[in-house]
Amino acid sequence: MRKFLSLAVMCSLAFPAMALAQPEAPKEAADDMAMEAEGIPETGTSAEFEMPESPKTAADDMAMEGDEAASWKDGISWMVMGSAFYRLGGYIGDGVLAGTYNSIGYPYTQYNGFGLNFVGGDFQYTGEKFALRIDLRFGEGAALLTPISASGFGGLKQGYVSWLPSDKVAIDFGFFDTIFGGEVVDEWNNANYTRGALYFNRQPFNHMGIRSAFGLTDTVGLTLMVTNGGVLGGTPIDGNETPTLGWQFAFSDAEENFGFFFGGQHGASNPNDNKNWEQFFDWVLTANAGIFSLIANGDYQLTPTAVSGGTSSAFAYGHSIQLIFDASDKVSIGLRGEHLSGNEQHRLTTGQPFLATGTATLRYKPVQYLVLSLEYRGEWTSAADRVYYSRAALDPTTGALGAPDKRANHALILGFTAYIAN
């Protein structure tokens, strides 16, 4: 069984239509893992002559037309997937809330029992000088991913066109996944079935705007973005008088067993403001040594006083470390630990001094493209800060939620994931 994650060697969404000779950004890696286009397809007929052609049979003409059609089809990549789960001991309401667009709890549902995270698919066409990508997701988790949704059950995860002026440059226009962080949407490409608190609380999910990727050398890459909204994504359509500026450098060794990615976002705190800019920084370290993989991630956000409402700026941070052990071709073990906190102003604003999580996932792949996951997840806050709900928090008469009454929560999840791609 291939490794569930080796981020430094996967194809990057920042280079969506081709494999540039440079390290790839980790956040973008897994979405292209199952649908990578092998190089740039040739177009047109196989040969052109500057002299009168010799007599050809009809069969020869048909063969050339077939070659041209096959070449066009070579530019198509696709993936379809579905992911469902059974959860025991999860919480509802407060706790680890997701990013800017979402008020659903982890992991994409507000109840225990059976749930459907996602069903959907990805489509990409790569031409010689342009590309097109459309990703759709439906299910209980779809509203978490995107504000571009016809209903709360699903919508557009990504949709953009790309211009490929050279084999070292790609420019994307539209709505695309973020380049930041060490985890991705498709859980079979992560260390664990559920996403971490760092993913939910400290990172954007997607962006609306322009993204440009440059292969500076064989081991160094640069991505630049100009997008709507704030540093955590913001509203992609309305109220975007001031753009947000994003960037990321990518470094790897020649064998691509090591990668380091460092970048940031800088934007106004309010969508129609040009002052009080927020600062966001993200780094990811990846390393691969045979059957072991390591992913470390850190995020830092500085929010100005005008937004936090206090006497000083609010500083929030979070760190995550993930370890993956491929026990065999069919069995994998993923471990993740996290800690999120901030300065005093951040704690006063959020009412939560710190959050720590620990996750262990046993994965079994009985056949290709089918992944079964058994996962334990624990979360803890300070003794004085109770953010989780127990059954006792429900009013026995009305059934309404009372105040959170737990500082720790433990859950078991059984995940079922199937995907297929060309």
C-alpha positions in Angstrom: 0.0 0.0 0.0 1.4 3.3 -1.0 2.0 5.8 1.7 -1.0 7.8 2.7 1.1 10.9 2.7 4.5 11.9 1.3 3.8 15.5 0.7 7.1 16.5 -0.7 6.8 14.4 -3.7 3.2 14.8 -4.7 1.8 16.9 -7.5 0.9 20.5 -6.4 -2.3 22.3 -7.1 -0.3 25.4 -7.4 1.1 23.9 -10.5 -2.3 22.4 -11.5 -1.6 21.6 -15.2 1.9 20.3 -15.2 4.7 18.8 -13.2 7.2 21.7 -12.7 10.7 20.8 -11.7 10.5 22.2 -8.2 9.2 21.2 -4.8 5.4 21.1 -4.4 3.3 22.8 -1.7 2.0 20.4 0.9 -1.6 21.8 1.2 -2.1 21.3 -2.5 -0.6 17.8 -2.7 -3.3 15.4 -2.0 -6.1 16.8 -4.2 -3.8 16.0 -7.2 -2.5 12.7 -5.9 -5.3 10.7 -7.4 -5.6 12.6 -10.7 -2.1 13.8 -11.7 -1.7 14.5 -15.4 1.5 12.9 -16.7 3.2 15.8 -18.4 1.7 18.0 -21.1 -0.2 16.1 -23.8 0.8 16.6 -27.4 -1.7 18.2 -29.7 -2.3 18.1 -33.4 -1.2 15.5 -35.9 2.0 13.4 -35.5 3.8 15.1 -38.4 3.6 17.9 -41.0 5.4 17.9 -44.3 6.6 20.8 -46.4 6.5 18.8 -49.7 3.8 17.1 -51.6 2.5 14.1 -49.7 2.8 10.7 -51.1 -0.4 8.8 -51.8 -2.0 7.6 -48.5 -4.8 5.2 -47.9 -8.0 5.9 -46.1 -6.7 3.7 -43.3 -3.7 5.9 -42.8 -5.9 9.0 -42.5 -8.1 7.3 -40.0 -5.1 6.3 -37.9 -3.9 9.8 -37.7 -7.3 11.1 -36.7 -7.3 8.4 -34.0 -3.9 9.5 -32.7 -5.2 13.1 -32.5 -8.2 12.0 -30.5 -6.2 9.9 -28.2 -3.8 12.8 -27.6 -6.8 15.1 -26.6 -8.1 12.5 -24.2 -4.7 12.2 -22.6 -5.2 15.7 -21.1 -8.2 14.6 -19.1 -7.8 13.6 -15.4 -10.7 12.7 -13.1 -11.5 11.3 -9.6 -14.8 10.3 -7.9 -15.0 9.6 -4.2 -17.3 8.9 -1.2 -16.6 9.1 2.5 -18.8 8.0 5.3 -18.4 7.3 9.1 -19.8 6.2 12.3 -19.0 8.3 15.4 -19.2 7.4 19.0 -18.6 9.9 21.8 -18.3 13.0 19.7 -19.6 16.4 20.9 -21.9 18.9 19.4 -22.2 22.7 19.6 -19.0 24.4 20.8 -15.5 23.0 20.8 -13.3 22.9 17.7 -15.3 25.0 15.3 -14.3 25.1 11.7 -13.0 28.0 9.6 -14.5 31.2 8.4 -17.3 29.7 6.4 -18.5 27.0 8.8 -20.3 26.6 12.1 -20.4 22.8 11.9 -18.4 20.9 14.5 -15.8 18.2 13.9 -15.9 16.0 11.9 -18.5 17.7 9.7 -21.5 16.7 11.6 -23.5 17.9 14.6 -24.5 14.4 15.9 -23.2 11.0 16.7 -24.0 7.8 14.8 -23.7 7.5 11.0 -22.8 10.4 8.8 -21.8 11.2 5.2 -18.9 13.5 4.9 -18.6 13.8 1.2 -19.5 12.4 -2.2 -18.2 14.1 -5.2 -15.5 14.2 -7.9 -12.8 16.2 -9.5 -12.3 16.9 -13.2 -9.2 18.5 -14.9 -8.3 19.1 -18.5 -4.7 20.0 -19.3 -3.9 21.4 -22.7 -0.6 22.6 -24.1 -1.0 26.2 -22.8 -4.1 26.1 -20.6 -6.0 24.0 -18.1 -9.4 23.8 -16.5 -10.3 22.3 -13.1 -13.7 21.7 -11.5 -14.2 19.9 -8.1 -17.6 19.2 -6.6 -18.4 18.0 -3.1 -21.8 17.1 -1.6 -22.6 15.8 1.9 -22.7 17.0 5.5 -19.1 18.4 5.2 -19.6 20.3 2.0 -20.7 23.5 3.7 -17.4 23.5 5.6 -15.4 23.6 2.5 -17.0 26.3 0.5 -19.4 29.2 0.6 -20.2 28.6 -3.1 -23.1 26.2 -2.4 -26.6 26.1 -3.8 -27.7 24.6 -0.5 -26.2 23.4 2.8 -25.6 20.0 1.2 -23.1 20.7 -1.5 -21.5 22.9 -4.0 -18.3 23.9 -5.8 -15.0 23.0 -4.0 -12.8 24.4 -6.7 -13.3 25.9 -10.1 -10.5 27.7 -12.0 -8.8 28.1 -15.4 -5.0 28.1 -15.8 -2.7 29.8 -18.3 0.6 28.0 -18.9 2.9 30.4 -20.6 6.0 28.2 -20.1 7.0 25.0 -18.4 8.1 27.0 -15.3 5.0 29.2 -14.9 1.3 28.5 -14.2 -1.3 31.2 -13.5 -4.7 30.2 -12.1 -7.8 32.4 -12.2 -10.9 31.5 -10.1 -11.7 29.7 -6.8 -9.0 27.3 -5.5 -7.9 25.4 -2.4 -5.5 27.0 -0.1 -1.8 26.4 -0.4 -1.2 26.5 3.4 -1.1 23.8 6.0 -0.1 20.1 6.2 -3.5 18.5 5.9 -6.0 18.3 3.0 -9.6 17.6 2.4 -9.3 14.1 1.1 -8.6 12.1 4.2 -6.9 9.2 2.6 -4.0 11.5 1.9 -3.7 12.5 5.5 -2.2 10.8 8.5 -5.7 10.6 10.1 -9.3 10.3 9.1 -10.4 13.5 10.8 -8.8 16.9 10.3 -7.0 18.6 13.1 -7.9 21.6 15.2 -5.0 23.5 13.5 -6.7 22.8 10.1 -10.0 24.1 11.5 -9.0 27.0 13.7 -5.8 28.5 12.2 -5.9 28.0 8.4 -7.9 29.1 5.4 -9.7 26.6 3.3 -9.9 28.2 -0.1 -9.5 31.5 -2.0 -11.1 33.5 -4.8 -8.6 35.4 -7.0 -5.3 34.8 -8.9 -2.6 32.4 -8.1 0.8 32.2 -9.8 3.4 29.5 -9.4 7.0 29.8 -10.5 9.7 27.1 -10.8 12.7 29.1 -9.8 15.1 26.1 -9.8 14.8 22.3 -9.7 14.5 22.5 -5.9 13.0 26.0 -5.2 9.5 27.2 -6.0 7.5 30.4 -5.4 3.7 30.8 -5.3 2.0 34.3 -5.2 -1.7 35.0 -4.7 -4.0 38.1 -4.8 -7.4 37.1 -3.4 -10.6 38.3 -1.9 -11.4 38.2 1.8 -9.1 38.1 4.9 -6.2 35.9 5.9 -8.5 33.0 6.7 -10.3 33.1 3.4 -13.1 35.6 4.1 -16.2 36.0 1.9 -15.2 35.2 -1.7 -17.9 37.2 -3.5 -19.1 40.2 -1.5 -17.4 43.0 0.4 -13.8 42.8 -0.9 -12.7 46.3 -1.4 -9.2 45.5 -0.1 -7.4 42.4 -1.6 -5.4 39.9 0.4 -1.8 39.2 -0.6 -0.4 35.6 -0.2 2.9 33.9 -0.9 4.8 30.7 -0.3 8.4 29.5 -0.9 9.0 25.8 -1.4 12.3 24.0 -0.9 13.3 20.3 -1.3 16.3 18.1 -1.7 17.1 16.6 -5.1 15.7 13.2 -4.1 12.5 14.9 -2.7 12.7 13.1 0.6 12.7 16.4 2.5 10.6 19.5 2.0 10.2 22.9 3.7 7.4 25.3 2.9 7.1 28.8 4.3 4.5 31.5 3.4 1.9 34.0 4.6 -1.2 36.0 4.0 -1.7 39.7 4.7 -5.0 41.5 4.4 -7.4 44.0 6.0 -9.3 42.9 9.1 -12.6 43.9 7.6 -13.7 43.2 4.0 -14.3 46.9 3.3 -11.4 48.3 5.2 -7.9 49.3 4.1 -6.4 49.5 7.5 -5.8 47.2 10.5 -4.2 44.5 8.4 -3.9 41.0 9.8 -0.8 39.0 9.4 -0.8 35.2 8.9 2.3 32.9 8.6 2.5 29.2 7.9 5.3 26.7 7.7 5.3 22.9 6.9 8.2 20.5 7.2 8.0 17.1 5.5 10.4 14.2 5.6 10.2 10.7 4.3 12.4 7.7 5.3 11.2 4.5 3.8 8.1 3.3 5.7 8.1 6.4 8.0 6.8 9.9 7.1 6.8 13.1 9.2 4.7 16.2 8.7 5.2 19.2 11.1 3.1 22.4 10.8 3.0 25.7 12.5 0.6 28.7 12.1 0.7 32.2 13.5 -1.9 35.0 13.3 -1.7 38.6 14.5 -5.0 40.5 14.7 -4.9 44.3 15.3 -6.3 46.0 18.3 -9.2 47.5 16.4 -10.7 44.0 15.8 -9.9 42.3 19.0 -11.3 45.2 21.0 -8.6 45.3 23.6 -5.5 47.3 24.5 -3.1 45.2 22.4 -3.0 43.0 19.4 -4.3 39.4 19.6 -1.7 36.8 18.7 -2.8 33.3 18.1 -0.7 30.3 17.2 -0.8 26.5 16.8 1.5 23.6 16.1 0.9 20.1 14.8 3.1 17.0 14.3 2.1 13.9 12.4 3.8 10.6 12.1 2.9 7.9 9.5 4.1 4.3 9.7 3.4 1.9 6.8 3.3 -1.4 8.5 2.6 -3.2 5.2 1.1 -2.7 1.8 -2.4 -2.9 3.4 -1.9 -1.5 7.0 -0.9 2.0 8.0 -0.8 3.8 11.4 -1.1 7.6 11.7 -0.4 9.6 14.8 -1.1 13.4 15.4 -0.5 15.7 18.3 -1.6 19.4 18.4 -1.5 22.4 20.7 -3.2 25.8 20.0 -3.1 28.9 22.2 -2.3 32.6 22.0 -1.4 35.7 24.1 -3.5 37.2 26.8 -5.5 39.3 24.4 -6.4 36.3 22.3 -7.4 34.3 25.3 -9.7 37.1 26.6 -11.3 37.4 23.1 -11.9 33.7 22.6 -12.4 32.6 26.2 -10.2 29.5 25.6 -6.6 29.5 27.1 -5.5 26.5 25.1 -6.6 23.4 23.1 -4.7 20.2 22.8 -5.6 17.2 20.7 -4.2 13.6 20.3 -5.3 11.3 17.5 -4.4 7.7 16.5 -5.6 6.1 13.3 -5.4 2.5 12.2 -6.0 2.1 8.5 -6.6 -1.0 6.4 -6.8 -1.1 2.7 -8.3 -4.5 1.7 -8.4 -3.6 -2.0 -7.2 -0.8 -4.2 -9.1 2.5 -3.7 -10.9 1.3 -0.6 -9.7 2.6 2.8 -11.1 1.6 6.3 -10.1 3.7 9.2 -10.5 3.1 13.0 -9.6 6.3 14.9 -9.4 7.5 18.5 -9.4 11.3 19.1 -9.0 13.1 22.4 -9.2 16.8 23.1 -8.4 18.8 26.2 -8.7 22.4 27.4 -7.9 24.1 30.7 -9.7 23.0 33.9 -11.4 26.3 34.2 -12.5 26.4 30.5 -15.3 23.9 29.7 -16.2 23.9 26.1 -17.5 20.4 25.5 -21.0 19.1 26.0 -22.1 15.9 27.7 -25.6 14.3 27.7 -26.1 16.0 31.1 -26.0 19.4 29.4 -29.3 18.7 27.8 -32.4 20.0 29.6 -34.5 16.8 30.3 -37.7 18.8 29.7 -37.0 20.9 26.7 -34.0 19.0 25.2 -32.2 22.3 24.8 -28.5 22.6 25.4 -27.3 24.2 28.6 -23.8 25.4 29.3 -20.8 23.3 28.3 -19.8 21.0 31.2 -16.6 19.2 30.1 -13.0 20.2 29.7 -12.1 17.0 27.8 -13.7 14.8 25.1 -13.0 11.4 23.7 -14.4 9.9 20.6 -14.1 6.8 18.4 -14.7 7.0 14.6 -15.0 4.2 12.0 -14.4 5.7 8.6 -15.2 4.2 5.2 -13.6 5.8 2.1 -13.7 4.8 -1.6 -12.2 6.6 -4.5 -11.2 5.9 -8.1 -9.2 7.9 -10.6 -7.5 7.6 -13.9 
